[in-house]
Amino acid sequence: MHKFNPQHIHKLMSEDRAREIRPESLLRKAGLKRGGVFADVGCGPGFFTMPGAAIVGASGRVLALDTQAEMLDALKERRPPWFVKPLRSEESSLPVDDCAADLALLAYMLHETADKRRFLREVLRILKTNGTLFIIDWKKIKEDKGPPIEDRLTELDAAIHVRSAGFEKVSVRSLNASHYMILASRP
């Protein structure tokens, strides 16, 4: 199973990637608001964490979770605001209280999880009632960038995992030529 190599952190923070993805705009479209609690699960060096912090502001909170210490160290080097809390997690054990987050983002990492249903159930646990799950991942196509095609999930397979974990109102859309997005809510 493909896991992102921390030696390539610089690729995650490129200006080209920021122009292509536009993280702050995507988070706003997903419903993140000032004063909200944002869980960036698999936060890496903060590509979405920092724009999320700009949206929620000091009246909100950002929970930046990653299994790799190198990723959290890279985030800390960017000096996030005091209301951003970097947290080391296990894949299916998030050190977050039940019903804590308004929005949980899984960006480019669902395909990396070993037990997708168990992982998504853990994400469901940390979301508030009617909280939003926001997934961005790689389309199952062969291309020069991203994970190997055999490690990618089709949109349908990802949506099936989301539904089987207990999420409702599952909506799947194409984001661009390489990526799709899924929005779902906790009942």
N, C-alpha and C positions, 0 to 999 in steps of 0.2 A: 504494500500500500504506500502510495506517494505521500510524503510529508515534506513541507517546505523547508528547504535548507537555510538556516539562519545566516550562512555566509553570503547569501544573496539579498540581504535586507535592503540594500540600496535600490534594488529593482522595485520594491514595494512603495518607495517614497518618491518615485520619479515624477517630474513635471508632466511628462507625456501621459502617464497613468492618471494623474490628477485631472488633466484636461479631458481625457476619454471618459472617466468615471464620474467626475464632479460629485464628490462625496457629500458635501454639505447640502446640495440640492436634492440628492437622493434621500438623505435622512429626513429632510423637511417633507418631501413627498410621502414618505413612509409614516409620517405623523409625529415625528419628534418635535417637541415644543419647549419653550422656555419653562424652567422649573421642573422638567421631567426627569425621570431616572432612566438612563441609557446603559444597557449592558452590551458591551462590545466583546462578544465571545470569540476568542481567537484574534485578539486585537493587534497582534504583531507589533510593529514599532509605532502604531498610532495613526495610520492613514485615515481611519474613520473616527478614532477616539478624539483627536483634536478638533475636527469640524463638529463632532457631537457636543464637545464641551462648549464651543462657541454658540451653539444653539441653546443648550439648556441653561447656560450661564451659572452664576454663583448661587442662584436659588434652586438649582438642580444638582444632579449627581451623575457621575460617569463611573461605571464599574468596568475596568479594563482587564479582561481575563485572558490568560494565555498559559499553555502547558510548558512553553519554552522560556527559561529564564533569560536567554539572550534577547528575546523579543521584548520582554518587560524592561530589561536594562536599556535597550535602544529607545523605548518610550520615555523612560525616566531621564535620559540624556536630552530629550526635547523639552524638558522642564514644563510638564503640564500644569495647569492651575491646581490649586489645593483641593478642589472638589472632584478631581479625577483620582480614583483609587486603583492603582495597579495591583492585581491579585493573581498569584500563581494558582492554577487549577489543575485538576486531573481531567481527563477527557470526559468522563461521565460523572464527575463530582465537582460541582461549582461551589466555592466558598461564599455563597450568597444566601440570605434569608429567603424563605418562601414568600411569594407574592411581592417581590421587591421592585421589579422593573416595569416600566411602561412600554419599553421597546427593547427587544433583544435582537442584535444583528449577528448573523453568521455569514461573514464575507469570505468566499473562496475557501471554505474549510469543511463543509459538510462531507464532501467526497473523501476527506482525510480521516474520517472517524471510522473506527472498527465496528461498533455496534450502534448503528444510526438510530434505531428506535429508542434504545436506552439513553443515548445522548440527548435526543429531542425531548424525551420525557423529563430529563433534568432541566432543560431549558424551559419547558412548560411550567415546571415547579417554581422557577424564579420569577415568572411573569405574573403581574397582577391580573385579576379577572378583566377580561376584554383587552388585555395587553396584546401587543403586536409582535409577531415573529417576522423578521425580515431576512430573507436568504438571498445572497447573490452567489452564483457559482458558474462554473465553466460548462458551456454546451458540450455535448458528446460529439465533438468533431475533431478531426486531425488538423493540427496547426503547429506552427513553429514555437509558439509561446504556451505557457501554462503546463499543467500536469499531462502525463501520457494519456492518450484516449482511453485506454483500458481502465484507468482509475477514475474517470469522469462518470457522472450520473446524468441520465437523461432527465429532462424536465418532468416527465411522467413518473419516473422512478423516485425522484426527489419528492414530488407531491404525494405519492403513495406513502412514503416514510413519514411525512408530516402529518397526514391524516391518521395513520396508524398509531401515532404518538398521542393523539387526542386533540389536535388542533382543528378549528372550524374555519369556515369562510376562506378556504384555500384558493388563492388566485395566482396564476402563473402567467408571466409575460416575458417577452424577449427584451433584454436591456440593450444589446448591440449584437454585432456579428459573432462575438465570442462568448457572451454571457447571458444568462437568464436571471430573473428575479422571482421570488415567491413571497407573497404576503399572506399571513394567516393570523388567526386570533385565538387566544385562550378563552374557552367558554366560561 
